[in-house]
Amino acid sequence: MSWIKFSNERTNFLVRNILKGFFFLAILVLVFYLLRSGTSEEDRMVWFGSIYNNPYLVLTVFVGSEIIFGIIPPEVFMLWSMETGFLGPYFLSIGTLSLISYGAGFLNFTLGKMLKENSKWLNSKNKFLIKYREMFDQYGSYLVIVASLTPLPFSAVALLAGAGGLDKTIYLLYSLFRILRYFVYAYILWQIQV
């Protein structure tokens, strides 16, 4: 009976966070639509051209964001990829972005394994760390799946999974859902754009 209750708790946690992700995606799509319909391409190039036309800057910001706990939502970079085509065909570029995100997560997982010995860091009074450490204590490896699919900070969860002693193979397998998320969200954005 407790297994069913725990399973429902996990399912509710996943569904709640997926709904948050789709809510954010809807807001982003609305902003994207308003920008495209309310401004000319020339205006958008004046505002964003210096950023959009500098793929090395955009990719550096993307990699930095993915390593430092997902400061900028990946959907912003998906839209950049769709608008510019700098990384090649749209779904190839989504594959590239998803692999970068997956790699950034593994980097943080590995860093977490190294920091595991630093109990001072793990027992930090930082509210952000406490919140996600408690989530990891409650959901364990399942949290990696949820963070891979939803707006939860994937890299932060990866760091805590490493520090929490999660098996590397399990982490690598469960975090593959990150790649799935990229393609699902990219497909939704593609359908809205077309």
Buried (B, 14 or more C-beta within 10 A) or exposed (E): EEEEEEEEEBEEBBEEBBEEBBEBBEEBBEEBEEBEEEEEEEEBEEEBEEEBEEBEEBBEBBBEBBBBBBEEBBBBBBBBBBBBEBBEEBBEBBBBBBEBBBEBBBBBBBBBBEBBEEEEEBEEEEEEBEEBBEBBEEBBBBBBBBBBBBBBBBBBBBBBBBBBEBEEEEBBEBBBBBBEBBBBBBEBBBEEBE
